[in-house]
Amino acid sequence: MALHTHHVLVFAGLREALRTHVLAVELPAGATVADLLTEIARIAPTIAGPLGHCRVAVAQEFVGPDRVIAPGEEIALVPPVSGGHDGAVRLSTNPLDLADVVAWVSHRDAGGIATFTGNVRAHSRGHTIDHLDYEAYEPMAVRAMAEIVARIEREIEGARVAIHHRIGRLVVGETAVVIAASAPHRAEAFAACRAAIEALKTDVPIWKREVSPDGQQWIGQGP
């Protein structure tokens, strides 16, 4: 049976474990995502455990185990997320500006504006933090953040949402994420802001590595 070579993008701790950012996997025609994961576990046993905590994206969309993979499709193995584009959604290596994010949601009918700012803290998981390294599957991350914004604005009447996230190396005290949400009333603004940060932490492929004097750890890699 003829085999097709599929190139699978890997990120964060998986990339470090495999020492590559692209894994070549050979599969027969008509193979599914489940077949892909089985083959990855066979050829790369060092990540067989974390595989159970990963999701697969094909053409920058999360897919289920029964999805058939066509030759040439972009495939990514996405670990659990930790969680540049100008506008309400931005992924950038540059420092973030709260006022800039608020400006995207401000308008004459915005009776309330709620914001969330996430900073790098000095202590985490019993360790003193030196710095964090943030990494993203950038095209999909921007798309996922835009989808979060659109969904919240559909579900909460009158809401406007902006999400800016930083990637790269951040030291203690620097800002990693800023979210602003406006609405005619404060309750809806608070709800929209909370919904945005919760979705960001589960649905957007951004990871962080905590670096301390006694070691480093990817957050979201899985066991």
N, CA, C and O of each residue as an XYZ file, in Angstrom:
892
protein
N       0.841     -1.196      0.000
C       0.000      0.000      0.000
C       0.878      1.248      0.000
O       1.810      1.364      0.797
N       0.573      2.172     -0.895
C       1.360      3.395     -0.992
C       1.179      4.250      0.253
O       0.083      4.351      0.805
N       2.279      4.863      0.682
C       2.250      5.723      1.853
C       2.466      7.175      1.435
O       3.191      7.467      0.484
N       1.819      8.075      2.171
C       1.997      9.505      1.964
C       2.727     10.085      3.181
O       2.436      9.724      4.321
N       3.666     10.978      2.923
C       4.371     11.628      4.023
C       3.639     12.909      4.414
O       3.418     13.793      3.586
N       3.270     12.991      5.686
C       2.611     14.182      6.225
C       3.585     14.877      7.170
O       4.267     14.222      7.959
N       3.648     16.181      7.090
C       4.541     16.963      7.944
C       3.718     17.627      9.049
O       2.845     18.455      8.788
N       4.017     17.243     10.274
C       3.226     17.666     11.436
C       4.004     18.710     12.232
O       5.120     18.441     12.678
N       3.428     19.892     12.414
C       4.052     20.935     13.223
C       3.921     20.576     14.702
O       2.861     20.139     15.150
N       5.003     20.764     15.455
C       4.971     20.507     16.903
C       5.499     21.748     17.627
O       6.268     22.527     17.064
N       5.076     21.918     18.877
C       5.349     23.159     19.596
C       5.803     22.886     21.033
O       5.649     21.788     21.569
N       6.369     23.940     21.628
C       6.672     23.998     23.058
C       7.487     22.790     23.513
O       8.503     22.461     22.900
N       7.043     22.120     24.597
C       7.796     21.000     25.138
C       7.902     19.826     24.187
O       8.890     19.091     24.217
N       6.896     19.637     23.340
C       6.960     18.554     22.356
C       8.103     18.800     21.375
O       8.843     17.881     21.026
N       8.240     20.053     20.935
C       9.311     20.392     20.012
C      10.673     20.133     20.635
O      11.583     19.632     19.975
N      10.806     20.478     21.905
C      12.092     20.267     22.570
C      12.376     18.785     22.761
O      13.515     18.345     22.603
N      11.339     18.006     23.102
C      11.536     16.572     23.296
C      11.951     15.884     21.997
O      12.761     14.957     22.012
N      11.397     16.338     20.882
C      11.693     15.731     19.588
C      12.884     16.369     18.891
O      13.419     15.804     17.938
N      13.308     17.553     19.360
C      14.409     18.306     18.770
C      14.132     18.656     17.308
O      15.040     18.683     16.477
N      12.882     18.918     17.017
C      12.481     19.363     15.687
C      11.147     20.063     15.793
O      10.374     19.790     16.711
N      10.862     20.964     14.866
C       9.567     21.627     14.880
C       8.621     21.033     13.842
O       7.457     21.425     13.759
N       9.128     20.080     13.045
C       8.286     19.385     12.064
C       8.593     17.897     12.119
O       9.747     17.489     11.990
N       7.567     17.097     12.309
C       7.704     15.651     12.390
C       7.120     15.030     11.124
O       5.961     15.275     10.789
N       7.916     14.229     10.422
C       7.446     13.551      9.214
C       6.796     12.227      9.590
O       7.407     11.389     10.252
N       5.547     12.046      9.159
C       4.788     10.841      9.487
C       4.240     10.236      8.196
O       3.583     10.925      7.416
N       4.506      8.956      7.971
C       4.008      8.275      6.781
C       2.726      7.518      7.104
O       2.672      6.738      8.054
N       1.687      7.763      6.289
C       0.388      7.134      6.499
C      -0.185      6.695      5.160
O       0.123      7.294      4.130
N      -1.008      5.665      5.164
C      -1.663      5.254      3.923
C      -2.778      6.218      3.541
O      -3.249      6.988      4.378
N      -3.193      6.179      2.302
C      -4.312      7.009      1.851
C      -5.546      6.695      2.679
O      -5.813      5.537      2.999
N      -6.296      7.736      3.023
C      -7.513      7.555      3.807
C      -7.292      7.483      5.303
O      -8.235      7.228      6.052
N      -6.055      7.702      5.761
C      -5.765      7.638      7.196
C      -6.470      8.762      7.939
O      -6.694      9.840      7.388
N      -6.812      8.506      9.178
C      -7.515      9.472     10.012
C      -6.571     10.084     11.044
O      -5.412      9.689     11.166
N      -7.094     11.047     11.775
C      -6.329     11.656     12.860
C      -5.957     10.609     13.907
O      -4.854     10.641     14.453
N      -6.866      9.687     14.188
C      -6.561      8.607     15.140
C      -5.382      7.776     14.652
O      -4.514      7.400     15.441
N      -5.349      7.490     13.355
C      -4.224      6.746     12.781
C      -2.933      7.543     12.917
O      -1.874      6.989     13.211
N      -3.039      8.848     12.699
C      -1.879      9.726     12.825
C      -1.291      9.650     14.229
O      -0.081      9.492     14.387
N      -2.135      9.761     15.244
C      -1.655      9.747     16.623
C      -1.039      8.403     16.982
O      -0.041      8.342     17.700
N      -1.631      7.339     16.485
C      -1.079      6.009     16.739
C       0.322      5.885     16.142
O       1.229      5.339     16.771
N       0.488      6.396     14.924
C       1.785      6.313     14.266
C       2.814      7.212     14.947
O       3.983      6.842     15.057
N       2.387      8.391     15.406
C       3.310      9.271     16.118
C       3.798      8.603     17.402
O       4.982      8.671     17.734
N       2.882      7.960     18.119
C       3.269      7.268     19.354
C       4.269      6.153     19.064
O       5.134      5.860     19.890
N       4.149      5.524     17.880
C       5.067      4.431     17.518
C       6.449      4.954     17.157
O       7.460      4.404     17.593
N       6.494      6.025     16.353
C       7.796      6.512     15.875
C       8.459      7.478     16.853
O       9.662      7.724     16.758
N       7.695      8.023     17.784
C       8.238      8.975     18.763
C       7.738      8.610     20.160
O       6.949      9.352     20.745
N       8.188      7.480     20.699
C       7.669      7.010     21.999
C       7.929      7.969     23.151
O       7.252      7.897     24.177
N       8.901      8.869     23.000
C       9.192      9.795     24.099
C       8.033     10.761     24.364
O       7.940     11.327     25.453
N       7.150     10.955     23.379
C       6.008     11.853     23.598
C       4.690     11.095     23.608
O       3.625     11.708     23.538
N       4.747      9.765     23.694
C       3.518      8.962     23.671
C       2.583      9.341     24.815
O       1.365      9.370     24.635
N       3.148      9.634     26.004
C       2.309     10.021     27.135
C       1.603     11.341     26.918
O       0.378     11.403     27.019
N       2.350     12.415     26.618
C       1.715     13.713     26.378
C       0.742     13.736     25.213
O      -0.121     14.612     25.159
N       0.854     12.805     24.283
C      -0.058     12.787     23.132
C      -1.519     12.756     23.567
O      -2.381     13.352     22.921
N      -1.790     12.053     24.669
C      -3.167     11.932     25.142
C      -3.764     13.247     25.595
O      -4.978     13.355     25.766
N      -2.910     14.258     25.792
C      -3.378     15.567     26.242
C      -3.380     16.594     25.114
O      -3.697     17.762     25.334
N      -3.026     16.159     23.913
C      -2.919     17.075     22.790
C      -4.168     17.052     21.909
O      -4.939     16.092     21.921
N      -4.345     18.123     21.152
C      -5.374     18.195     20.127
C      -4.681     18.307     18.774
O      -3.532     18.739     18.682
N      -5.397     17.912     17.731
C      -4.839     17.988     16.383
C      -5.603     19.041     15.599
O      -6.833     19.080     15.613
N      -4.851     19.893     14.915
C      -5.449     20.887     14.031
C      -5.059     20.561     12.597
O      -3.892     20.305     12.302
N      -6.038     20.572     11.718
C      -5.804     20.376     10.297
C      -6.317     21.617      9.577
O      -7.465     22.024      9.762
N      -5.464     22.209      8.762
C      -5.812     23.455      8.078
C      -6.257     24.521      9.080
O      -7.181     25.291      8.817
N      -5.576     24.550     10.244
C      -5.807     25.537     11.299
C      -7.192     25.444     11.913
O      -7.745     26.445     12.368
N      -7.763     24.219     11.926
C      -9.029     23.955     12.598
C      -8.860     22.712     13.461
O      -8.328     21.703     12.998
N      -9.315     22.778     14.725
C      -9.281     21.587     15.552
C     -10.224     20.542     14.966
O     -11.339     20.862     14.554
N      -9.764     19.279     14.934
C     -10.553     18.211     14.334
C     -10.605     17.015     15.273
O      -9.795     16.900     16.192
N     -11.563     16.125     15.034
C     -11.736     14.928     15.830
C     -10.951     13.755     15.289
O     -10.330     13.854     14.230
N     -10.973     12.635     16.013
C     -10.151     11.471     15.641
C     -10.553     10.829     14.320
O      -9.734     10.158     13.692
N     -11.799     11.021     13.885
C     -12.270     10.386     12.653
C     -11.993     11.214     11.402
O     -12.302     10.779     10.293
N     -11.422     12.387     11.566
C     -11.148     13.250     10.409
C     -10.115     12.601      9.485
O      -9.019     12.258      9.928
N     -10.452     12.434      8.221
C      -9.523     11.887      7.239
C      -8.548     12.982      6.816
O      -8.948     14.118      6.559
N      -7.273     12.629      6.748
C      -6.234     13.598      6.418
C      -5.867     13.456      4.942
O      -5.510     12.369      4.487
N      -5.956     14.537      4.215
C      -5.614     14.534      2.798
C      -4.142     14.921      2.625
O      -3.601     15.675      3.434
N      -3.494     14.410      1.577
C      -2.103     14.791      1.331
C      -1.962     16.304      1.159
O      -2.773     16.950      0.494
N      -0.914     16.849      1.775
C      -0.615     18.265      1.627
C      -1.304     19.177      2.611
O      -1.005     20.371      2.634
N      -2.227     18.668      3.440
C      -2.905     19.529      4.412
C      -1.942     19.904      5.541
O      -1.099     19.102      5.944
N      -2.081     21.129      6.042
C      -1.269     21.558      7.178
C      -1.796     20.895      8.443
O      -2.980     20.996      8.764
N      -0.913     20.223      9.150
C      -1.280     19.500     10.370
C      -0.449     20.044     11.520
O       0.745     20.295     11.361
N      -1.068     20.224     12.669
C      -0.343     20.671     13.856
C      -0.769     19.836     15.054
O      -1.951     19.553     15.246
N       0.209     19.452     15.849
C      -0.041     18.754     17.098
C       0.006     19.802     18.197
O       1.069     20.351     18.489
N      -1.142     20.084     18.810
C      -1.286     21.244     19.688
C      -1.396     20.789     21.146
O      -2.413     20.214     21.534
N      -0.357     21.038     21.961
C      -0.450     20.722     23.387
C      -1.509     21.583     24.061
O      -1.927     22.595     23.497
N      -1.954     21.199     25.268
C      -2.862     22.081     26.007
C      -2.248     23.465     26.129
O      -1.062     23.587     26.436
N      -3.032     24.506     25.893
C      -2.479     25.855     25.879
C      -2.342     26.397     27.283
O      -3.052     25.965     28.191
N      -1.421     27.353     27.472
C      -1.217     27.895     28.820
C      -2.338     28.867     29.148
O      -2.695     29.162     30.288
N      -2.789     29.275     28.146
C      -3.287     30.670     27.862
C      -3.513     31.023     28.475
O      -3.946     32.172     28.401
N       2.151     39.152     14.952
C       1.464     40.377     15.203
C       0.373     40.691     14.162
O       0.481     40.634     12.937
N      -0.792     41.063     14.963
C      -1.911     41.436     14.104
C      -2.509     42.709     14.666
O      -2.922     42.755     15.825
N      -2.552     43.732     13.844
C      -3.092     45.002     14.320
C      -4.604     44.931     14.420
O      -5.263     44.341     13.563
N      -5.157     45.536     15.475
C      -6.599     45.588     15.609
C      -7.051     45.142     16.979
O      -6.291     45.178     17.946
N      -8.308     44.718     17.048
C      -8.857     44.243     18.316
C      -8.142     42.990     18.793
O      -8.106     42.707     19.990
N      -7.577     42.244     17.860
C      -6.800     41.049     18.195
C      -5.356     41.288     17.783
O      -5.084     41.690     16.651
N      -4.435     41.041     18.705
C      -3.026     41.279     18.378
C      -2.147     40.270     19.093
O      -2.334     39.981     20.275
N      -1.183     39.742     18.349
C      -0.150     38.863     18.884
C       1.168     39.532     18.540
O       1.464     39.742     17.364
N       1.969     39.872     19.553
C       3.104     40.748     19.288
C       4.275     40.440     20.210
O       4.090     39.965     21.330
N       5.485     40.716     19.722
C       6.666     40.634     20.565
C       6.925     41.955     21.290
O       7.820     42.036     22.132
N       6.157     42.973     20.971
C       6.345     44.288     21.583
C       5.549     44.415     22.880
O       4.552     43.716     23.057
N       5.973     45.294     23.788
C       5.218     45.526     25.026
C       3.774     45.936     24.735
O       3.491     46.604     23.740
N       2.874     45.524     25.617
C       1.450     45.809     25.442
C       1.076     47.102     26.161
O       1.712     47.503     27.135
N       0.025     47.741     25.650
C      -0.417     49.034     26.176
C      -1.901     48.933     26.518
O      -2.739     48.780     25.629
N      -2.223     49.020     27.813
C      -3.613     48.931     28.248
C      -4.472     49.978     27.559
O      -5.583     49.671     27.126
N      -3.987     51.197     27.450
C      -4.782     52.273     26.837
C      -5.104     51.956     25.381
O      -6.182     52.291     24.891
N      -4.174     51.314     24.695
C      -4.393     50.948     23.298
C      -5.515     49.918     23.187
O      -6.357     50.007     22.294
N      -5.524     48.949     24.088
C      -6.553     47.909     24.056
C      -7.919     48.505     24.403
O      -8.918     48.195     23.754
N      -7.955     49.350     25.415
C      -9.207     49.997     25.807
C      -9.766     50.829     24.661
O     -10.980     50.900     24.469
N      -8.869     51.460     23.899
C      -9.321     52.304     22.792
C     -10.109     51.520     21.755
O     -11.003     52.067     21.110
N      -9.782     50.231     21.590
C     -10.474     49.422     20.586
C     -11.918     49.124     20.968
O     -12.737     48.826     20.099
N     -12.242     49.201     22.260
C     -13.610     48.860     22.674
C     -14.394     50.086     23.134
O     -15.574     49.975     23.468
N     -13.765     51.228     23.153
C     -14.438     52.444     23.618
C     -15.331     53.025     22.527
O     -14.946     53.085     21.359
N     -16.533     53.452     22.925
C     -17.438     54.141     22.005
C     -18.506     54.848     22.844
O     -18.546     54.667     24.061
N     -19.343     55.625     22.235
C     -20.280     56.489     22.946
C     -21.315     55.708     23.755
O     -21.827     56.215     24.754
N     -21.629     54.478     23.336
C     -22.639     53.701     24.059
C     -22.028     52.717     25.047
O     -22.744     51.897     25.620
N     -20.716     52.785     25.253
C     -20.055     51.879     26.196
C     -20.186     52.438     27.610
O     -19.367     53.244     28.053
N     -21.225     51.999     28.306
C     -21.439     52.478     29.670
C     -20.460     51.878     30.660
O     -20.201     52.460     31.714
N     -19.911     50.708     30.325
C     -18.944     50.062     31.208
C     -17.831     49.433     30.394
O     -18.078     48.850     29.339
N     -16.603     49.551     30.884
C     -15.454     48.895     30.268
C     -14.711     48.131     31.362
O     -14.262     48.713     32.349
N     -14.589     46.815     31.167
C     -13.861     45.963     32.103
C     -12.564     45.518     31.446
O     -12.541     45.229     30.250
N     -11.488     45.462     32.216
C     -10.201     45.055     31.666
C      -9.564     43.972     32.522
O      -9.821     43.865     33.721
N      -8.730     43.177     31.876
C      -7.900     42.198     32.581
C      -6.477     42.351     32.073
O      -6.240     42.379     30.865
N      -5.529     42.451     33.003
C      -4.115     42.524     32.661
C      -3.392     41.383     33.366
O      -3.434     41.277     34.592
N      -2.728     40.529     32.588
C      -1.977     39.420     33.158
C      -0.491     39.703     33.101
O       0.072     39.875     32.020
N       0.152     39.752     34.269
C       1.577     40.061     34.360
C       2.392     38.841     34.775
O       1.851     37.894     35.346
N       3.674     38.862     34.491
C       4.585     37.802     34.931
C       4.864     37.999     36.415
O       5.346     39.054     36.828
N       4.560     36.983     37.211
C       4.770     37.090     38.654
C       6.108     36.464     39.067
O       6.698     35.673     38.331
N       6.565     36.841     40.261
C       7.895     36.448     40.712
C       7.966     35.016     41.209
O       9.043     34.420     41.214
N       6.830     34.444     41.631
C       6.825     33.086     42.161
C       5.688     32.290     41.528
O       4.580     32.803     41.370
N       5.960     31.039     41.166
C       4.944     30.184     40.564
C       5.276     28.728     40.839
O       6.415     28.300     40.650
N       4.295     27.975     41.279
C       4.439     26.533     41.492
C       5.623     26.199     42.399
O       6.318     25.204     42.196
N       5.837     27.050     43.402
C       6.912     26.815     44.364
C       8.290     27.231     43.903
O       9.281     26.934     44.571
N       8.374     27.929     42.747
C       9.671     28.336     42.224
C       9.749     29.862     42.108
O       8.736     30.537     41.922
N      10.958     30.381     42.220
C      11.207     31.790     41.941
C      11.433     31.936     40.442
O      12.294     31.264     39.874
N      10.671     32.802     39.808
C      10.708     32.919     38.351
C      11.765     33.925     37.912
O      11.829     35.045     38.420
N      12.594     33.503     36.955
C      13.542     34.421     36.333
C      12.879     35.112     35.140
O      12.931     36.336     35.022
N      12.260     34.332     34.262
C      11.531     34.888     33.124
C      10.617     33.829     32.539
O      10.715     32.655     32.895
N       9.733     34.235     31.645
C       8.859     33.330     30.912
C       9.157     33.462     29.426
O       9.468     34.547     28.933
N       9.057     32.339     28.720
C       9.132     32.339     27.266
C       7.753     31.952     26.729
O       7.259     30.862     27.017
N       7.133     32.839     25.952
C       5.832     32.552     25.347
C       6.024     32.193     23.879
O       6.746     32.865     23.141
N       5.356     31.110     23.476
C       5.419     30.635     22.094
C       3.998     30.431     21.592
O       3.108     30.075     22.365
N       3.782     30.655     20.300
C       2.441     30.498     19.723
C       2.502     29.837     18.357
O       3.488     29.968     17.632
N       1.452     29.137     18.023
C       1.197     28.710     16.645
C       0.489     29.904     16.037
O      -0.739     29.983     16.051
N       1.274     30.838     15.500
C       0.802     32.205     15.299
C      -0.422     32.354     14.398
O      -1.374     33.020     14.804
N      -0.449     31.771     13.194
C      -1.646     31.992     12.359
C      -2.926     31.479     13.023
O      -3.972     32.125     12.961
N      -2.827     30.309     13.658
C      -4.009     29.742     14.295
C      -4.380     30.505     15.568
O      -5.560     30.645     15.892
N      -3.359     31.001     16.292
C      -3.628     31.750     17.519
C      -4.400     33.025     17.221
O      -5.372     33.346     17.904
N      -3.960     33.753     16.193
C      -4.660     34.986     15.817
C      -6.090     34.675     15.385
O      -7.032     35.370     15.765
N      -6.235     33.633     14.594
C      -7.576     33.244     14.134
C      -8.461     32.844     15.309
O      -9.631     33.223     15.367
N      -7.899     32.070     16.253
C      -8.681     31.623     17.405
C      -9.105     32.801     18.279
O     -10.230     32.836     18.776
N      -8.201     33.769     18.467
C      -8.567     34.942     19.260
C      -9.667     35.749     18.572
O     -10.578     36.255     19.227
N      -9.576     35.864     17.247
C     -10.622     36.582     16.512
C     -11.959     35.877     16.628
O     -13.001     36.526     16.719
N     -11.937     34.543     16.627
C     -13.183     33.784     16.772
C     -13.776     33.963     18.166
O     -14.995     34.036     18.319
N     -12.915     34.036     19.188
C     -13.397     34.278     20.553
C     -14.080     35.638     20.625
O     -15.172     35.768     21.179
N     -13.424     36.654     20.057
C     -14.004     37.997     20.070
C     -15.363     38.005     19.375
O     -16.330     38.558     19.898
N     -15.433     37.389     18.195
C     -16.687     37.378     17.432
C     -17.788     36.633     18.182
O     -18.941     37.065     18.195
N     -17.426     35.501     18.812
C     -18.443     34.719     19.518
C     -18.999     35.489     20.712
O     -20.212     35.525     20.915
N     -18.126     36.101     21.499
C     -18.596     36.840     22.677
C     -19.460     38.021     22.257
O     -20.474     38.313     22.892
N     -19.059     38.695     21.190
C     -19.834     39.850     20.735
C     -21.200     39.423     20.189
O     -22.156     40.198     20.236
N     -21.293     38.197     19.674
C     -22.609     37.682     19.257
C     -23.475     37.328     20.465
O     -24.680     37.581     20.476
N     -22.851     36.747     21.468
C     -23.608     36.199     22.599
C     -23.996     37.258     23.628
O     -25.021     37.118     24.295
N     -23.204     38.301     23.765
C     -23.488     39.335     24.765
C     -23.842     40.622     24.028
O     -22.990     41.252     23.403
N     -25.091     40.993     24.112
C     -25.602     42.131     23.346
C     -24.850     43.418     23.676
O     -24.696     43.781     24.842
N     -24.395     44.085     22.652
C     -23.728     45.372     22.819
C     -22.271     45.296     23.216
O     -21.631     46.328     23.413
N     -21.725     44.070     23.339
C     -20.334     43.926     23.794
C     -19.348     44.170     22.660
O     -19.601     43.842     21.500
N     -18.219     44.754     23.035
C     -17.050     44.822     22.164
C     -15.860     44.288     22.947
O     -15.694     44.608     24.124
N     -15.031     43.476     22.297
C     -13.926     42.813     22.996
C     -12.631     42.995     22.209
O     -12.633     42.962     20.979
N     -11.535     43.186     22.925
C     -10.206     43.243     22.322
C      -9.260     42.382     23.156
O      -9.306     42.399     24.386
N      -8.397     41.626     22.460
C      -7.428     40.757     23.128
C      -6.054     41.004     22.508
O      -5.875     40.828     21.303
N      -5.093     41.409     23.321
C      -3.715     41.564     22.875
C      -2.835     40.648     23.726
O      -2.895     40.692     24.955
N      -2.030     39.832     23.083
C      -1.163     38.889     23.802
C       0.271     39.056     23.316
O       0.518     39.259     22.128
N       1.193     38.969     24.235
C       2.605     39.097     23.890
C       3.255     37.715     23.804
O       2.874     36.798     24.531
N       4.233     37.573     22.915
C       5.022     36.351     22.820
C       6.496     36.718     22.908
O       6.875     37.883     22.783
N       7.324     35.689     23.126
C       8.749     35.925     23.308
C       9.121     35.872     24.780
O       8.391     35.304     25.593
N      10.258     36.463     25.121
C      10.766     36.442     26.500
C      10.211     37.612     27.296
O      10.300     38.764     26.869
N       9.630     37.306     28.470
C       9.096     38.329     29.361
C       9.691     38.130     30.749
O       9.752     37.006     31.248
N      10.127     39.216     31.368
C      10.674     39.146     32.716
C       9.588     39.498     33.725
O       8.504     39.952     33.360
N       9.897     39.281     34.997
C       8.944     39.534     36.069
C       8.458     40.987     36.017
O       9.248     41.925     35.912
N       7.138     41.141     36.093
C       6.528     42.460     36.069
C       6.029     42.880     34.707
O       5.211     43.795     34.610
N       6.501     42.233     33.644
C       6.030     42.593     32.312
C       4.650     41.996     32.047
O       4.267     40.995     32.652
N       3.918     42.619     31.142
C       2.541     42.221     30.851
C       2.503     41.232     29.691
O       3.069     41.474     28.625
N       1.816     40.103     29.929
C       1.701     39.051     28.920
C       0.405     39.154     28.126
O       0.379     38.808     26.945
N      -0.659     39.619     28.748
C      -1.943     39.690     28.057
C      -2.762     40.852     28.602
O      -2.750     41.130     29.802
N      -3.470     41.524     27.705
C      -4.420     42.561     28.097
C      -5.720     42.316     27.351
O      -5.729     42.140     26.133
N      -6.815     42.307     28.093
C      -8.145     42.126     27.515
C      -9.020     43.285     27.961
O      -8.992     43.680     29.126
N      -9.787     43.820     27.045
C     -10.771     44.853     27.387
C     -12.108     44.472     26.781
O     -12.171     43.961     25.663
N     -13.158     44.720     27.514
C     -14.510     44.443     27.025
C     -15.422     45.582     27.443
O     -15.426     45.998     28.602
N     -16.189     46.078     26.493
C     -17.148     47.140     26.797
C     -18.557     46.645     26.516
O     -18.763     45.709     25.743
N     -19.515     47.286     27.153
C     -20.928     46.974     26.959
C     -21.730     48.157     27.496
O     -21.180     49.001     28.203
N     -23.018     48.230     27.173
C     -23.822     49.338     27.693
C     -23.876     49.365     29.213
O     -24.013     50.432     29.813
N     -23.768     48.171     29.853
C     -23.876     48.084     31.316
C     -22.707     47.277     31.879
O     -22.107     46.460     31.180
N     -22.394     47.517     33.152
C     -21.199     46.914     33.744
C     -21.274     45.390     33.819
O     -20.259     44.721     33.625
N     -22.446     44.830     34.096
C     -22.553     43.378     34.240
C     -22.142     42.664     32.959
O     -21.426     41.664     32.996
N     -22.603     43.191     31.824
C     -22.259     42.576     30.547
C     -20.779     42.776     30.218
O     -20.149     41.896     29.632
N     -20.224     43.934     30.595
C     -18.801     44.174     30.354
C     -17.945     43.201     31.161
O     -16.990     42.632     30.633
N     -18.281     43.008     32.441
C     -17.556     42.045     33.269
C     -17.667     40.640     32.687
O     -16.673     39.919     32.606
N     -18.875     40.251     32.283
C     -19.099     38.912     31.750
C     -18.301     38.685     30.477
O     -17.728     37.612     30.289
N     -18.257     39.672     29.610
C     -17.522     39.540     28.352
C     -16.024     39.431     28.602
O     -15.345     38.637     27.951
N     -15.506     40.212     29.531
C     -14.083     40.175     29.835
C     -13.698     38.815     30.425
O     -12.677     38.239     30.050
N     -14.508     38.316     31.336
C     -14.217     37.011     31.944
C     -14.298     35.894     30.909
O     -13.457     34.995     30.895
N     -15.295     35.949     30.056
C     -15.433     34.928     29.019
C     -14.222     34.921     28.098
O     -13.778     33.858     27.663
N     -13.688     36.088     27.800
C     -12.541     36.183     26.901
C     -11.298     35.550     27.508
O     -10.603     34.794     26.829
N     -11.002     35.840     28.772
C      -9.785     35.276     29.365
C      -9.921     33.779     29.558
O      -8.943     33.050     29.389
N     -11.109     33.299     29.909
C     -11.293     31.856     30.088
C     -11.121     31.130     28.758
O     -10.485     30.077     28.712
N     -11.676     31.672     27.680
C     -11.544     31.044     26.363
C     -10.098     31.113     25.868
O      -9.603     30.169     25.253
N      -9.430     32.221     26.136
C      -8.036     32.373     25.723
C      -7.176     31.267     26.324
O      -6.293     30.731     25.653
N      -7.429     30.929     27.576
C      -6.598     29.958     28.279
C      -6.861     28.518     27.846
O      -6.062     27.632     28.149
N      -7.952     28.270     27.151
C      -8.264     26.898     26.747
C      -8.237     26.678     25.241
O      -7.989     25.559     24.791
N      -8.487     27.724     24.449
C      -8.723     27.529     23.016
C      -7.679     28.133     22.090
O      -7.742     27.922     20.879
N      -6.730     28.872     22.624
C      -5.758     29.551     21.773
C      -4.384     28.896     21.951
O      -3.903     28.785     23.079
N      -3.742     28.459     20.858
C      -2.458     27.755     20.980
C      -1.293     28.693     21.288
O      -0.494     29.047     20.422
N      -1.235     29.075     22.558
C      -0.117     29.849     23.100
C       0.375     29.090     24.333
O      -0.421     28.666     25.171
N       1.698     28.926     24.433
C       2.271     28.206     25.563
C       3.301     29.078     26.255
O       3.825     30.029     25.675
N       3.584     28.738     27.511
C       4.637     29.475     28.213
C       5.587     28.502     28.885
O       5.185     27.441     29.362
N       6.853     28.886     28.913
C       7.880     28.122     29.622
C       8.335     28.953     30.809
O       8.806     30.077     30.642
N       8.197     28.407     31.999
C       8.663     29.075     33.206
C      10.133     28.713     33.427
O      10.486     27.537     33.513
N      10.977     29.733     33.517
C      12.407     29.536     33.725
C      12.772     30.090     35.093
O      12.552     31.266     35.384
N      13.335     29.218     35.929
C      13.739     29.611     37.274
C      15.190     29.184     37.493
O      15.732     28.434     36.680
N      15.830     29.640     38.567
C      17.223     29.252     38.806
C      17.411     27.744     38.929
O      18.519     27.254     38.709
N      16.363     26.990     39.274
C      16.501     25.550     39.448
C      15.900     24.737     38.305
O      15.666     23.538     38.457
N      15.649     25.376     37.168
C      15.174     24.594     36.026
C      14.119     25.355     35.212
O      13.878     26.545     35.415
N      13.508     24.619     34.291
C      12.483     25.207     33.435
C      11.398     24.188     33.164
O      11.631     22.982     33.241
N      10.189     24.684     32.841
C       9.054     23.802     32.606
C       8.075     24.459     31.659
O       7.687     25.611     31.855
N       7.671     23.721     30.620
C       6.601     24.189     29.753
C       5.269     23.993     30.458
O       4.995     22.908     30.972
N       4.448     25.015     30.489
C       3.136     24.929     31.099
C       2.132     24.595     29.992
O       1.977     25.350     29.032
N       1.458     23.457     30.140
C       0.493     23.052     29.137
C       0.965     21.881     28.303
O       0.213     21.394     27.458
N       2.202     21.405     28.513
C       2.709     20.288     27.713
C       1.982     18.994     28.036
O       1.833     18.138     27.164
N       1.527     18.836     29.274
C       0.977     17.563     29.709
C       2.038     16.803     30.473
O       3.197     17.218     30.492
N       1.662     15.673     31.121
C       2.627     14.941     31.951
C       3.742     14.328     31.106
O       4.639     13.678     31.644
